[in-house]
């Protein structure tokens, strides 16, 4: 295959910058795309060229396959990197690139489709000999629900077949709450994915979330770069990730890596992907496969000394995967989100000041700049702080020091929650599971419902209305924004509730 000369980066924020930097190091030109809200974004400024896609809503810009592929064709790109989120796990986008003669720097459409359907993914995993959580692989309807739950045994977990990002998931501990949880999971799945199919599996007690980073080429070779522990979560959203996992023995680590590679081969995978497992009491079970580069990939890069984006581009050019080097030390990543640390409400505003961390073994992936507007249109993640050290204890101390150095003024952030997690006895001992935040921080379990967020947004809107009326009656100018537009802000807050 001819070498890639120009890549369109079909994303925004820190991951767009991440891809642009590696491509430029490889002598490859880059084309950025942007929405109205991102006209001044750093990824737009750092790319060789930039193409405006449309409105601030993702559906008007980053999620519009036709616009994105047209931009790639118009600028003469021979490859497209989807980053993560948006079109990264969209088989239609991958196929549209292939149809246009553009290399999609991700897996083939068939692999995305197979692994994106959680029911189909479980069937493929079972055929590949990958251990599964006990449960029913097929879609469960209301008529079979009670019988299926009794067959598997409580507690059970209801999960969206087309799910991801923690949406469409409910844990049911007894028959009393089964039917209500089923309807809630279906409604959430329908709203998030347009697909209300639900499957049922045994809820694993005190599970740890452990994932394997794989890389596959077009010649049938598959390698893995060890594991990442991602158990510090709130509402199934990861907050802190580390590598290696303190609970795995060398033998179990090897078994888990082999299972991940076997699954990738079974589905004809190409590129970077992550196979996620639940680990409990010495056993591991297949959870899902994310057919893209993960948010937490820098953890692996720091520990193995590799550039996974470079590997993606090499594989896209038809080269063979690079055998992974020996890992060294310990790495930890913390996601920094624009959220109220007490309520997890999204925090909107303008970044007025920043103070960034540094020192040995410290990496900050972000697209922050002074004056940047944090809008309600996109994910709340502002940055990823990653540290590497000789061992886990040193990595924990380094991460805490770097978190204290990091200052972001203008919006609230999740930094206090991450610090509490790192300082907890559970985390420091390496003996924790996915329920750690609920145990160490009562606020983590008090996540607001969509209704509560809407009520809060409405209250802010009414307060603004009263302030505007008072201002109009006094000396100050009234808010010039039309009332219908301000109501739109409430609606956007509702739609972007975590």
BAGU-399586 format. One record per residue (C-alpha): x, y, z; residue in one letter. Coordinates in steps of 0.001 Angstrom, whole numbers. Example, Ala and Ser with C-alpha at 12.3 -4.5 7.8 and 13.67 -1.06 7.14 Angstrom:
! BAGU-399586
((12300, -4500, 7800), A),
((13670, -1060, 7140), S),
***
This chain:
! BAGU-399586
((0, 0, 0), X),
((1214, 3568, -672), X),
((2125, 5644, 2391), X),
((-504, 7911, 3896), X),
((129, 11537, 2937), X),
((-2806, 13443, 4454), X),
((-5210, 12557, 7282), X),
((-8535, 14130, 8108), X),
((-9026, 14067, 11886), X),
((-12764, 13605, 12396), X),
((-12894, 14746, 16002), X),
((-12251, 17654, 18333), X),
((-10510, 18533, 21606), X),
((-7539, 16712, 23054), X),
((-7873, 13561, 20938), X),
((-7818, 15611, 17722), X),
((-4645, 17347, 18925), X),
((-3212, 13971, 19927), X),
((-3636, 12563, 16406), X),
((-2438, 15752, 14708), X),
((813, 15775, 16679), X),
((1731, 12183, 15858), X),
((827, 12599, 12197), X),
((2984, 15705, 11909), X),
((5910, 13867, 13534), X),
((5523, 11259, 10780), X),
((5589, 13923, 8062), X),
((1872, 13526, 7323), X),
((-327, 16539, 6644), X),
((-3472, 16947, 8729), X),
((-6900, 18421, 8102), X),
((-9103, 19417, 11041), X),
((-12877, 19747, 11024), X),
((-14823, 22007, 13335), X),
((-18267, 23187, 14361), X),
((-19497, 26704, 15094), X),
((-18648, 26250, 18769), X),
((-15081, 25155, 17945), X),
((-14001, 27939, 15567), X),
((-11204, 28999, 17921), X),
((-10282, 25502, 19150), X),
((-6639, 24453, 19341), X),
((-7034, 21505, 16987), X),
((-8239, 23923, 14307), X),
((-5158, 26086, 14771), X),
((-2633, 23240, 14866), X),
((-3725, 21346, 11739), X),
((-2377, 22239, 8302), X),
((-5924, 22964, 7094), X),
((-9372, 23169, 8661), X),
((-12864, 22650, 7270), X),
((-16018, 24065, 8818), X),
((-18735, 21414, 9101), X),
((-21750, 23292, 10452), X),
((-23660, 24033, 13636), X),
((-22562, 23403, 17192), X),
((-24764, 20357, 17682), X),
((-22853, 17115, 16968), X),
((-25627, 16047, 14569), X),
((-24928, 19166, 12498), X),
((-21180, 18678, 12411), X),
((-19050, 15858, 13840), X),
((-21738, 13184, 13470), X),
((-22688, 14083, 9900), X),
((-20998, 11298, 7920), X),
((-21686, 12861, 4523), X),
((-20151, 16200, 5549), X),
((-17096, 14580, 7134), X),
((-16338, 12306, 4172), X),
((-16957, 15176, 1721), X),
((-14434, 17282, 3657), X),
((-11879, 14466, 3404), X),
((-12422, 14134, -346), X),
((-12378, 17880, -986), X),
((-9028, 18274, 786), X),
((-7399, 15271, -868), X),
((-7078, 13153, 2251), X),
((-6175, 9506, 1772), X),
((-7013, 8534, 5370), X),
((-9440, 9467, 8148), X),
((-8799, 9071, 11877), X),
((-12034, 9066, 13917), X),
((-10481, 9468, 17389), X),
((-12894, 8207, 20032), X),
((-16591, 8999, 20363), X),
((-18527, 10555, 17458), X),
((-17935, 8314, 14384), X),
((-15231, 6063, 15856), X),
((-17500, 3031, 16308), X),
((-19856, 3735, 13431), X),
((-19812, 1023, 10762), X),
((-21598, 3331, 8288), X),
((-18790, 5888, 8606), X),
((-16162, 3202, 8078), X),
((-18000, 1935, 5001), X),
((-18458, 5449, 3616), X),
((-14694, 5967, 3838), X),
((-14011, 2682, 2047), X),
((-16530, 3571, -669), X),
((-14772, 6920, -1151), X),
((-11326, 5309, -1387), X),
((-10255, 6736, 1983), X),
((-8444, 4583, 4544), X),
((-10463, 4419, 7773), X),
((-7923, 4233, 10612), X),
((-10042, 1813, 12580), X),
((-11428, -1691, 12194), X),
((-13450, -2969, 9213), X),
((-17194, -2197, 9216), X),
((-18063, -5846, 9887), X),
((-15937, -5915, 13042), X),
((-17485, -2678, 14301), X),
((-20972, -4016, 13647), X),
((-20315, -7386, 15310), X),
((-18726, -5956, 18457), X),
((-21141, -3013, 18679), X),
((-24047, -5387, 19216), X),
((-23431, -6737, 22719), X),
((-25562, -9834, 22133), X),
((-23685, -10730, 18947), X),
((-20352, -9938, 20640), X),
((-21108, -12427, 23423), X),
((-21866, -15133, 20871), X),
((-18583, -14521, 19041), X),
((-16677, -14461, 22329), X),
((-18216, -17766, 23362), X),
((-17259, -19360, 20039), X),
((-13698, -18039, 20497), X),
((-13470, -19673, 23927), X),
((-13483, -16397, 25857), X),
((-15076, -16744, 29341), X),
((-18494, -15110, 29691), X),
((-20498, -13871, 32651), X),
((-23370, -16364, 33160), X),
((-26503, -15026, 31486), X),
((-28687, -15087, 28397), X),
((-27071, -14025, 25131), X),
((-30313, -13288, 23317), X),
((-32621, -10319, 23693), X),
((-34939, -10712, 26707), X),
((-38540, -9544, 26442), X),
((-40942, -8823, 29274), X),
((-42636, -12231, 28993), X),
((-39360, -14098, 29640), X),
((-37867, -11613, 32073), X),
((-38809, -13183, 35412), X),
((-37926, -16704, 34315), X),
((-34588, -15571, 32906), X),
((-33671, -13759, 36129), X),
((-34528, -16791, 38236), X),
((-32522, -19003, 35898), X),
((-29407, -16827, 36182), X),
((-29927, -15995, 39880), X),
((-30073, -12633, 41630), X),
((-28494, -10121, 41615), X),
((-28708, -9636, 37847), X),
((-27711, -6883, 35449), X),
((-29893, -5642, 32594), X),
((-27817, -4220, 29738), X),
((-28538, -2562, 26409), X),
((-27611, -4799, 23465), X),
((-26380, -1769, 21511), X),
((-24993, -99, 24616), X),
((-21889, 1738, 25626), X),
((-20784, 4554, 27917), X),
((-22803, 3193, 30846), X),
((-26173, 3815, 29189), X),
((-29060, 1351, 29432), X),
((-27696, -518, 32453), X),
((-29613, -1472, 35604), X),
((-28625, -3693, 38533), X),
((-31516, -5648, 40051), X),
((-31023, -7322, 43426), X),
((-34404, -9046, 43779), X),
((-37618, -9734, 41893), X),
((-39397, -6730, 43405), X),
((-37584, -4166, 41285), X),
((-37140, -6269, 38147), X),
((-39965, -5029, 35956), X),
((-39416, -1325, 36705), X),
((-35683, -1627, 36050), X),
((-36383, -3430, 32774), X),
((-38620, -650, 31484), X),
((-36157, 2042, 32595), X),
((-33239, 266, 30898), X),
((-35230, -152, 27682), X),
((-36298, 3493, 27634), X),
((-32760, 4708, 28246), X),
((-31374, 2358, 25587), X),
((-33961, 3523, 23073), X),
((-33159, 7169, 23751), X),
((-29382, 6710, 23645), X),
((-28986, 4206, 20800), X),
((-32339, 3989, 19006), X),
((-32402, 288, 19971), X),
((-34297, -957, 23044), X),
((-33072, -4568, 23070), X),
((-31971, -5723, 26505), X),
((-30022, -8777, 27580), X),
((-29534, -10175, 31060), X),
((-26493, -11486, 32876), X),
((-25400, -12352, 36382), X),
((-24208, -9376, 38400), X),
((-20675, -10145, 39515), X),
((-20103, -9085, 43124), X),
((-17144, -6811, 43853), X),
((-16074, -6748, 40186), X),
((-12937, -5085, 38935), X),
((-12987, -3570, 35445), X),
((-9842, -4724, 33638), X),
((-9201, -4252, 29922), X),
((-6606, -5427, 27414), X),
((-5181, -3150, 24718), X),
((-4871, -4992, 21390), X),
((-3433, -3999, 18017), X),
((-4033, -6001, 14845), X),
((-2717, -5597, 11302), X),
((-4007, -6534, 7857), X),
((-1806, -9638, 7755), X),
((-3620, -11455, 10565), X),
((-1169, -10561, 13328), X),
((-2566, -9524, 16716), X),
((-563, -8349, 19735), X),
((-1553, -6924, 23096), X),
((-2, -4260, 25305), X),
((-1013, -5544, 28701), X),
((-3926, -4473, 30830), X),
((-5449, -1353, 32352), X),
((-7461, -1269, 35561), X),
((-10497, 1034, 35181), X),
((-12524, 328, 38322), X),
((-12682, 3865, 39725), X),
((-15992, 4812, 38142), X),
((-19162, 6702, 38808), X),
((-22284, 5583, 36961), X),
((-20119, 3284, 34799), X),
((-18039, 6284, 33663), X),
((-14301, 5871, 34273), X),
((-12471, 8485, 36325), X),
((-9089, 6921, 37215), X),
((-7220, 4251, 35236), X),
((-3931, 2503, 35972), X),
((-1566, -112, 34587), X),
((-753, -2760, 35628), X),
((-3681, -4083, 37667), X),
((-2548, -4835, 41206), X),
((-4796, -7910, 41478), X),
((-3584, -9968, 38505), X),
((-1013, -12743, 38696), X),
((1362, -13205, 35728), X),
((-537, -16366, 34767), X),
((-3928, -14660, 34812), X),
((-2527, -11684, 32908), X),
((-1276, -14027, 30178), X),
((-4640, -15809, 29995), X),
((-6521, -12530, 29711), X),
((-4177, -11255, 26992), X),
((-4554, -14468, 24995), X),
((-8366, -14313, 25265), X),
((-8362, -10719, 23982), X),
((-6160, -11604, 20993), X),
((-8275, -14689, 20219), X),
((-11407, -12542, 20112), X),
((-9750, -9964, 17844), X),
((-8718, -12705, 15420), X),
((-12192, -14254, 15501), X),
((-13810, -11006, 14373), X),
((-11198, -10130, 11727), X),
((-10038, -7087, 13638), X),
((-7632, -4427, 12320), X),
((-6141, -1512, 14250), X),
((-6369, -494, 17902), X),
((-9071, -1953, 20113), X),
((-9786, -2788, 23712), X),
((-11296, -5971, 25101), X),
((-12916, -5304, 28461), X),
((-13312, -7891, 31203), X),
((-14816, -8152, 34654), X),
((-12470, -9708, 37196), X),
((-13648, -11194, 40488), X),
((-12306, -13797, 42891), X),
((-9590, -15086, 40596), X),
((-11758, -15350, 37464), X),
((-12359, -13042, 34519), X),
((-15325, -12659, 32186), X),
((-15781, -10933, 28823), X),
((-17647, -7641, 29091), X),
((-17392, -5969, 25662), X),
((-14965, -4867, 22967), X),
((-14462, -1185, 22196), X),
((-13578, -962, 18519), X),
((-11537, 2223, 18736), X),
((-8712, 3949, 20527), X),
((-9678, 4325, 24184), X),
((-9654, 7570, 26153), X),
((-7212, 5930, 28566), X),
((-4693, 4753, 25935), X),
((-1931, 7065, 27325), X),
((-1680, 4779, 30378), X),
((-473, 2007, 28093), X),
((1758, 4350, 26101), X),
((3532, 5584, 29235), X),
((4138, 2078, 30559), X),
((5208, 464, 27277), X),
((6938, 3442, 25698), X),
((4858, 3202, 22504), X),
((2780, 5590, 20403), X),
((-498, 3803, 19685), X),
((-1638, 6437, 17176), X),
((1580, 5888, 15227), X),
((834, 2161, 15275), X),
((-2676, 2821, 13961), X),
((-1257, 4825, 11057), X),
((1408, 2185, 10332), X),
((-1239, -545, 10256), X),
((-3416, 1619, 7995), X),
((-488, 1797, 5556), X),
((-346, -1985, 5439), X),
((2641, -2434, 7748), X),
((2860, -5212, 10323), X),
((2242, -4549, 14013), X),
((5276, -3826, 16119), X),
((5950, -6467, 18804), X),
((5302, -4817, 22179), X),
((8388, -3952, 24220), X),
((8779, -4982, 27845), X),
((6617, -2815, 30103), X),
((8219, -802, 32864), X),
((7002, 850, 36035), X),
((3478, 1974, 36781), X),
((1175, 4513, 35097), X),
((-1998, 6275, 36295), X),
((-4434, 8467, 34375), X),
((-7045, 10832, 35815), X),
((-9814, 12307, 33687), X),
((-10500, 15950, 34448), X),
((-14153, 16765, 33758), X),
((-15983, 20096, 33805), X),
((-18389, 19063, 36558), X),
((-19504, 20149, 39990), X),
((-17567, 17673, 42197), X),
((-20468, 17439, 44643), X),
((-23442, 16988, 42312), X),
((-21751, 16028, 39016), X),
((-23817, 18680, 37257), X),
((-22003, 19836, 34106), X),
((-20120, 23067, 34720), X),
((-20239, 25575, 31876), X),
((-18288, 28796, 31465), X),
((-15061, 30334, 30216), X),
((-11568, 29263, 31258), X),
((-10063, 32421, 32725), X),
((-6816, 31072, 34210), X),
((-4817, 27856, 34175), X),
((-1775, 26473, 35921), X),
((-497, 23227, 34412), X),
((1549, 20507, 36158), X),
((5015, 19367, 35126), X),
((8044, 17468, 36336), X),
((9381, 13975, 35663), X),
((6911, 11420, 34368), X),
((3982, 13850, 34006), X),
((1869, 14177, 30845), X),
((-1201, 16336, 30318), X),
((-3350, 15672, 27254), X),
((-5724, 18586, 26750), X),
((-6924, 21220, 24324), X),
((-7304, 23873, 27012), X),
((-6451, 27504, 26468), X),
((-7239, 30697, 28333), X),
((-10548, 32113, 27165), X),
((-11882, 28738, 25992), X),
((-15652, 28378, 26302), X),
((-16914, 25157, 27904), X),
((-20221, 24622, 26131), X),
((-23083, 22169, 26725), X),
((-22740, 20589, 23295), X),
((-19958, 18069, 23949), X),
((-18514, 15679, 26503), X),
((-17440, 17298, 29760), X),
((-13860, 15992, 29738), X),
((-11334, 18845, 29688), X),
((-8053, 16984, 30079), X),
((-6295, 13753, 30979), X),
((-3496, 13838, 33524), X),
((-1142, 10856, 33154), X),
((1860, 10008, 35304), X),
((4518, 7291, 35165), X),
((6869, 6172, 37921), X),
((9073, 3259, 38918), X),
((6384, 1600, 41026), X),
((2742, 1987, 42047), X),
((3367, 3779, 45346), X),
((5525, 6401, 43653), X),
((3007, 6784, 40827), X),
((208, 7481, 43334), X),
((2259, 10170, 45074), X),
((3309, 11709, 41761), X),
((-272, 11777, 40530), X),
((-1478, 13520, 43696), X),
((1291, 16098, 43431), X),
((449, 16792, 39794), X),
((-3280, 17053, 40534), X),
((-2570, 19675, 43193), X),
((-495, 21649, 40696), X),
((-3277, 21611, 38112), X),
((-5503, 24681, 38363), X),
((-8419, 25455, 36068), X),
((-10321, 28641, 36866), X),
((-13671, 29503, 35293), X),
((-15447, 26178, 35645), X),
((-15684, 23577, 38369), X),
((-13887, 20280, 37837), X),
((-13849, 16685, 39105), X),
((-10312, 17074, 40525), X),
((-11406, 16847, 44202), X),
((-13142, 13522, 43556), X),
((-10042, 12079, 41891), X),
((-7852, 13214, 44793), X),
((-10165, 11569, 47320), X),
((-10014, 8332, 45349), X),
((-6202, 8355, 45181), X),
((-5946, 9121, 48907), X),
((-8343, 6357, 49970), X),
((-7033, 3332, 51829), X),
((-8729, 1023, 49328), X),
((-7001, 2497, 46318), X),
((-3610, 2774, 47982), X),
((-3795, -895, 48967), X),
((-4815, -1884, 45436), X),
((-7786, -3771, 46880), X),
((-10783, -2051, 45309), X),
((-13609, -2630, 42839), X),
((-16117, -650, 40782), X),
((-17986, 417, 43923), X),
((-15043, 2328, 45397), X),
((-16408, 5829, 44819), X),
((-19745, 5013, 46447), X),
((-17907, 3812, 49535), X),
((-15421, 6653, 49910), X),
((-17555, 9539, 48713), X),
((-21236, 9692, 49517), X),
((-21676, 12360, 46866), X),
((-20719, 9858, 44178), X),
((-23883, 7871, 44823), X),
((-26024, 11002, 44853), X),
((-25788, 11530, 41105), X),
((-28732, 13682, 39992), X),
((-31406, 12209, 37795), X),
((-32275, 13816, 34475), X),
((-35425, 15202, 36087), X),
((-33410, 16750, 38907), X),
((-30980, 18289, 36434), X),
((-33839, 19716, 34403), X),
((-35384, 21162, 37555), X),
((-32081, 22752, 38517), X),
((-31603, 24154, 35018), X),
((-35151, 25515, 35063), X),
((-34502, 27149, 38434), X),
((-31408, 28840, 37017), X),
((-33413, 29992, 34005), X),
((-36152, 31504, 36206), X),
((-33545, 33184, 38373), X),
((-32007, 34667, 35235), X),
((-35462, 35839, 34126), X),
((-36018, 37568, 37466), X),
((-32555, 39126, 37324), X),
((-33223, 40309, 33788), X),
((-36535, 41866, 34808), X),
((-34921, 43608, 37774), X),
((-32095, 44830, 35564), X),
((-34522, 46221, 33016), X),
((-36351, 48112, 35743), X),
((-33103, 49485, 37195), X),
((-29945, 50901, 35739), X),
((-28374, 47750, 34244), X),
((-29126, 46376, 30788), X),
((-31405, 43389, 30441), X),
((-30166, 40102, 29006), X),
((-30518, 40601, 25229), X),
((-30915, 36862, 24625), X),
((-34506, 36068, 23582), X),
((-36525, 34054, 26097), X),
((-36899, 31165, 23647), X),
((-33105, 30942, 23332), X),
((-32661, 30894, 27088), X),
((-35217, 28102, 27329), X),
((-33081, 26318, 24741), X),
((-30226, 26415, 27236), X),
((-32389, 24497, 29691), X),
((-33194, 21942, 27019), X),
((-29507, 21534, 26152), X),
((-28684, 20966, 29811), X),
((-31336, 18289, 29929), X),
((-29966, 16566, 26831), X),
((-26378, 16685, 28049), X),
((-27075, 15422, 31566), X),
((-24464, 12785, 32479), X),
***
